[in-house]
Amino acid sequence: MIPRRCFAIALLVFPLLSPNAKATESLQSPDDVKYALQLLMHITNDFDRQITRKTYARLPHENEEFIEGADALRKAIASEPEDFKQEVESALGAALSAAKDTADKNATNDEIVLRAAQGVFVEKVNVLLAVFPESLRPDPKFMFKR
């Protein structure tokens, strides 16, 4: 049996060990961050829809929207600590690169090639989302209602 004192100490210390503990407490604009993450998830899911529909020519447009969503995220974290912004920028850069790679493969008209690229893209988006507190992360199937 764990003594109550150890349990209480664990409850106090464990959140401090979490990589997002500081981010959770210090986000200046959590609503803006949440919106930007939802926007990025919506666009990520749009990539999937375009591939499913075989409307590959739309992928470069989705990439442009992802770039715009990335700018919204950068604005939302503008007042955050520099180390946090660098962590976000690193993950965001990888996601942007993967989105561009997926869009650039549109001319192949090869669903297998596009699905593989999209898989890498989704992995990079998930790494980006993991930088943020769970309470701000959108549902993986998130789509804005029209």
C-alpha positions, 0 to 999 in steps of 0.5 A: 500500500502506498502511504498517503504522503507519497501519493500526495507528493506524486500528485504534486510532482507528476504534473511538473514532469509532464512536458506540457505542464508549463505550456498548459499554465502559460498559454496566453491565448488558449482559445486562439491556439485551440482554433488554429489547431482545429483549423490545421486538423480540418485541413489535414482531413481535407487532404484525406477527402481529396485523395479519397475523392481522387481530386488530386489537383486540389491538393496544392490548394489544401497545402496553401490553406495549411500554410495559412493555418500555420500562420494562424498558429504562429500568431496565436503563440506569438506571446509565448516563451521563446523555447515553446515557440521554437518547439512549435516551430520545429514541429510545424516546419516538419508538418508544413514540409510533409503537407507540401510533399503530399501536394507535390505528388498530386501529379502522380495520380497514384493513390498509393503514393499519395496515401503514403505521403499523407501518412507521413503528413498525418504523423507530423501533424500528430507530433505538432499536436502533442506539443500542446496540452491535450485540452486544446487538441482537436478530435482527429476527425475534426471538421468545421460545420458549414 
